[in-house]
Amino acid sequence: MFEAKLTEGLILKKIVESIKDIVTDVNIDISPSGISLQAMDSSHVALVSLNLSMDGFEHYRADTNMVLGVSIANLAKVMKLADNNDQITLQADQEATHLKIIFENPKTERTTEFNLNLITIDSEHLAIPETEYSSVVTINSGEFSKICKELFSLSETVQITTNTDYVQFSVEGEVGSGQVRLGHNDSEKKEDQTILEVSESVQQQFAIRYLNMFNKASTLSSFTRLCLHQEQPLVVEFKIDNLGVLKYFLAPKISD
Amino acid sequence: GRTQVRLDSFFRVY
């Protein structure tokens, strides 16, 4: 038996909206300690990794480990039934054929229930090695989203360069070439800060269209954390306060 | 030109 209740259901709506353009069918791993999900996009270029801790739920019960095969596209349709200030409860029995989703609005006395049919997915799992990232950039999530959108109109690829003094996003294409350079900025307004933790410089290239899809999650957190290592995929991380973390992994592009 | 690498080059599938 699994049951989890989230008072702020909007968070779950935002999480589903943040991943529905990247992954289609996913196995949701339910355990007594929380909910996790790991899935790649069809081209195996991007991977979504979600970890939600039981502590973040108003009520959480999972007697055993379970795997719930879910079509994210269908889950996104069901989540549309939720109002932004609904409380959301997820329920599934052992060997369940469906996931029950309940939206409650205690103020308006409105309750919505939906039984989402579960699917069987034999998805491969990826072993993601623990990596010591030699560059970690913490940047305002709205600002990073804006930079990616603007650069995408100039080139489909961005080169990210880090060093101790700045992080640089550079593009070149038939329009021309240029870069956005952000230095360490510890402005008193916390959410405007750019924090660089660079022990080794990194220079890699990425497809911006994936970054734009990842940035859908910027509504979940005021900060985006970019973790880079010269030999590893980029990690774009959004911490979900009091609940967990949503991470996106993106493989680099290499110059021929 | 630039070639897009896949995650399978970095992460072991099991």
HADDOCK unambig.tbl for C-alpha pairs under 7 A between the chains (distance, minus, plus):
assign (segid A and resid 44 and name CA) (segid B and resid 6 and name CA) 5.54 0.50 0.50
assign (segid A and resid 44 and name CA) (segid B and resid 7 and name CA) 5.79 0.50 0.50
assign (segid A and resid 45 and name CA) (segid B and resid 5 and name CA) 6.94 0.50 0.50
assign (segid A and resid 45 and name CA) (segid B and resid 6 and name CA) 4.76 0.50 0.50
assign (segid A and resid 45 and name CA) (segid B and resid 7 and name CA) 5.46 0.50 0.50
assign (segid A and resid 124 and name CA) (segid B and resid 13 and name CA) 6.36 0.50 0.50
assign (segid A and resid 124 and name CA) (segid B and resid 14 and name CA) 6.27 0.50 0.50
assign (segid A and resid 125 and name CA) (segid B and resid 13 and name CA) 5.75 0.50 0.50
assign (segid A and resid 125 and name CA) (segid B and resid 14 and name CA) 5.55 0.50 0.50
assign (segid A and resid 126 and name CA) (segid B and resid 11 and name CA) 5.86 0.50 0.50
assign (segid A and resid 126 and name CA) (segid B and resid 12 and name CA) 5.65 0.50 0.50
assign (segid A and resid 126 and name CA) (segid B and resid 13 and name CA) 4.50 0.50 0.50
assign (segid A and resid 126 and name CA) (segid B and resid 14 and name CA) 6.12 0.50 0.50
assign (segid A and resid 127 and name CA) (segid B and resid 11 and name CA) 5.65 0.50 0.50
assign (segid A and resid 127 and name CA) (segid B and resid 12 and name CA) 5.31 0.50 0.50
assign (segid A and resid 127 and name CA) (segid B and resid 13 and name CA) 6.22 0.50 0.50
assign (segid A and resid 127 and name CA) (segid B and resid 14 and name CA) 6.99 0.50 0.50
assign (segid A and resid 128 and name CA) (segid B and resid 11 and name CA) 5.58 0.50 0.50
assign (segid A and resid 232 and name CA) (segid B and resid 10 and name CA) 6.84 0.50 0.50
assign (segid A and resid 251 and name CA) (segid B and resid 5 and name CA) 5.82 0.50 0.50
assign (segid A and resid 251 and name CA) (segid B and resid 6 and name CA) 5.80 0.50 0.50
assign (segid A and resid 251 and name CA) (segid B and resid 7 and name CA) 5.44 0.50 0.50
assign (segid A and resid 252 and name CA) (segid B and resid 4 and name CA) 6.38 0.50 0.50
assign (segid A and resid 252 and name CA) (segid B and resid 5 and name CA) 5.96 0.50 0.50
assign (segid A and resid 253 and name CA) (segid B and resid 2 and name CA) 5.93 0.50 0.50
assign (segid A and resid 253 and name CA) (segid B and resid 3 and name CA) 5.23 0.50 0.50
assign (segid A and resid 253 and name CA) (segid B and resid 4 and name CA) 4.22 0.50 0.50
assign (segid A and resid 253 and name CA) (segid B and resid 5 and name CA) 5.65 0.50 0.50
assign (segid A and resid 254 and name CA) (segid B and resid 2 and name CA) 5.29 0.50 0.50
assign (segid A and resid 254 and name CA) (segid B and resid 3 and name CA) 5.19 0.50 0.50
assign (segid A and resid 254 and name CA) (segid B and resid 4 and name CA) 6.49 0.50 0.50
assign (segid A and resid 255 and name CA) (segid B and resid 1 and name CA) 6.01 0.50 0.50
assign (segid A and resid 255 and name CA) (segid B and resid 2 and name CA) 4.25 0.50 0.50
assign (segid A and resid 255 and name CA) (segid B and resid 3 and name CA) 6.23 0.50 0.50
assign (segid A and resid 256 and name CA) (segid B and resid 1 and name CA) 5.72 0.50 0.50
assign (segid A and resid 256 and name CA) (segid B and resid 2 and name CA) 5.41 0.50 0.50
assign (segid A and resid 256 and name CA) (segid B and resid 3 and name CA) 6.42 0.50 0.50
